[in-house]
Amino acid sequence: MALIQDSHAALNQSNGGKPAATDFAPLRRIDFHAMGTRCLIQFAMSDAAVATRFDQAVRAWVQNYEARYTRFRDDSIIGKINRAAGNGEWVVIDEEMERMLEMCGTVHFMTQGIVDVTAGPLAKLWDYHIEHPRLPTEAEVALACELVGWSKVEREPGRVRLPQTGMSLDLGGWGKEFAVDMAVQMATEHGIEKILVDFGHDIRVVGTPPDRPAWHIGLEDPNEPGKLWGSIGAVNTSVASSGNYQRGFVIDGQRYGHIIDPRSGRPTTNGLQQVTVVAPSCIQAGMLATAAFVMGPENGLDFIQSTPGAEGCMVSTGAKHQTRGFFHYVVS
């Protein structure tokens, strides 16, 4: 389906892109690149000055957010924490970073340990980017697992440290979704009531687009990437997907996707190709989609259904499994 932080297929957002005949508020666009992906915002606003202020504010916030929390910059707070891993020194952090770490713990708890910001060593071990991927040995998997686990992160008020060399933090598992929710909050503060925020196909919408009853978000067919099997009609909700049908490698006829279960240290092999979740917030939709994908069709579906306000669809070869209320969102 679209969204997908993992398949990265293009969304089909058929919202018209034209001025509304009823409220005279044109549908404006903000389009930029950040956090390693395309960031697209569409919103209705008749006041050009307000639209400009929001444009400038959201770009500046995302730029600052990325600079602070990316693992790819040594001068980011995440970079400093990772660089100090295993040297015994505490890294001083501010209140905002304290809140981000609290979020890490909450997401870890709510996903039963599946979405873990310390899982970087496992992703490195199963790296699908390299020219000739190989299967790691049992010993290598065990060693990497020793470096993974949210409970291993040592925290005290105003400071944090990673006790073992090789440990690292990576907010990539839910960082874009959090940024989407923050962009929507900023829009509300600017008086914007109709908006779609799409950061790398993690999406949240408020209200409806001009002259249409809902924002339409394409559902990609994982068996034919680039084509759609339907779309979601979204109003005041979020949509996120998780899938492994485009990222991974094949050895001896076995495909190893990039989504790894940190509890086992290995890629998931449960037959799922894609999970799409609709939920009140983008961070909730994202973490539910990832966790459900790792859990598999039966347990994953139960997990989504047990979450108030969430619905989901799980796609495997030749089959679709969905929660009881998901059909309410599918429009074609």
C-alpha positions, -999 to 999 in steps of 0.1 A, spaced: 0 0 0 16 30 -2 28 42 30 50 17 37 81 27 54 94 -5 41 83 -11 5 86 26 -4 60 24 -32 44 55 -44 11 65 -29 -19 74 -50 -32 105 -33 -61 115 -56 -72 147 -39 -78 168 -70 -52 195 -62 -76 223 -72 -92 252 -53 -125 244 -35 -156 258 -51 -173 259 -17 -148 273 8 -124 291 -17 -93 277 1 -68 264 -25 -50 232 -19 -14 241 -14 17 219 -15 50 217 4 75 193 -12 110 188 1 136 161 9 145 152 45 151 121 67 163 102 37 129 105 19 104 127 2 83 148 24 50 160 10 24 182 27 -9 192 11 -32 216 29 -61 240 23 -56 276 34 -70 308 19 -46 331 37 -13 332 18 6 347 47 -5 319 71 4 293 44 39 308 41 45 310 78 35 273 81 57 263 52 87 280 68 79 267 103 75 230 93 106 230 71 127 245 99 113 221 124 120 190 103 155 202 95 163 207 132 146 174 141 167 155 116 199 173 127 193 163 163 182 127 160 198 112 129 224 85 135 243 96 104 258 127 119 284 126 146 273 160 160 237 149 165 227 138 200 221 103 188 256 103 171 272 115 204 255 87 224 264 60 199 300 73 196 304 70 234 291 34 235 313 12 257 337 39 269 320 42 303 312 79 299 277 93 304 263 116 277 244 147 290 210 151 274 183 178 276 146 175 284 136 169 248 160 140 245 146 127 278 112 127 263 124 109 232 140 82 253 107 78 272 90 74 238 116 47 229 106 28 261 69 32 254 71 20 219 92 -10 230 67 -19 256 36 -15 234 52 -37 206 63 -64 230 99 -57 223 97 -58 185 103 -21 177 136 -16 195 158 14 189 189 -7 199 184 -32 170 210 -16 147 237 -43 152 212 -69 138 204 -47 108 241 -43 101 246 -81 104 218 -88 78 227 -59 56 210 -63 22 228 -32 7 261 -50 2 270 -65 -32 273 -101 -20 251 -107 11 258 -138 32 241 -156 59 256 -148 93 268 -177 115 249 -187 147 278 -172 167 275 -139 149 238 -137 155 243 -145 192 270 -118 195 248 -92 178 219 -101 200 241 -94 230 243 -57 219 205 -54 214 178 -47 241 162 -16 253 167 -27 289 205 -25 284 204 12 279 215 29 311 196 61 321 198 86 349 181 120 350 198 142 325 222 116 311 224 83 293 250 58 282 253 26 262 275 2 283 288 -21 255 310 -12 225 290 -18 194 256 -8 208 237 20 191 205 39 190 185 44 158 151 62 159 144 51 123 118 26 134 93 53 143 111 87 138 93 97 106 60 88 120 67 110 150 76 138 127 44 134 108 24 138 140 44 169 149 38 184 115 0 179 119 2 195 154 20 225 139 -7 228 112 -33 229 139 -14 257 157 -15 277 124 -53 272 120 -51 247 92 -80 223 93 -76 203 61 -42 187 56 -24 156 45 12 150 57 32 123 39 68 117 50 82 87 32 47 72 28 39 75 65 7 95 64 -17 114 86 -47 134 75 -70 160 91 -103 170 77 -110 164 40 -95 178 8 -114 206 -10 -145 193 -28 -139 157 -18 -153 135 10 -119 120 19 -82 118 11 -76 88 -11 -44 68 -3 -34 40 -27 -30 5 -16 0 -10 -34 -1 -46 -46 31 -63 -32 29 -89 -59 31 -61 -86 49 -31 -70 38 1 -86 2 -11 -91 -27 -7 -67 -52 -32 -55 -74 -5 -40 -74 26 -19 -83 39 15 -106 68 21 -91 86 51 -105 114 73 -89 124 106 -67 94 108 -32 80 100 -20 52 77 13 34 78 25 2 62 53 -23 67 65 -47 40 96 -66 30 89 -74 -7 114 -49 -21 142 -49 4 162 -80 11 183 -107 -5 180 -143 -17 204 -171 -9 198 -207 -21 162 -199 -31 153 -185 4 145 -148 6 156 -128 36 137 -95 40 151 -65 59 125 -66 87 142 -83 116 127 -97 148 151 -84 175 139 -111 198 153 -139 176 180 -118 158 167 -130 124 146 -117 95 109 -126 96 99 -156 75 61 -159 82 49 -155 46 37 -119 50 45 -94 23 28 -63 37 8 -49 66 -12 -17 65 -26 -1 96 -51 27 101 -49 43 135 -55 77 152 -18 88 152 10 81 127 34 68 153 7 43 165 -1 32 130 36 27 122 45 7 153 14 -15 149 22 -22 113 58 -32 121 50 -53 151 21 -71 134 43 -79 104 68 -96 127 41 -114 147 26 -130 115 -9 -132 101 -28 -147 131 -11 -131 161 -5 -98 142 -42 -95 133 -52 -101 170 -26 -75 180 -41 -48 158 -76 -56 168 -68 -54 204 -57 -17 200 -86 7 203 -92 28 171 -69 6 149 -77 -15 119 -54 -33 95 -49 -55 65 -22 -81 61 -12 -93 27 6 -126 19 9 -145 -13 -26 -152 -26 -43 -140 6 -55 -110 25 -63 -110 62 -80 -79 76 -95 -68 109 -133 -66 112 -135 -28 105 -109 -24 79 -134 -26 50 -149 7 62 -119 25 48 -115 6 15 -131 26 -13 -119 7 -44 
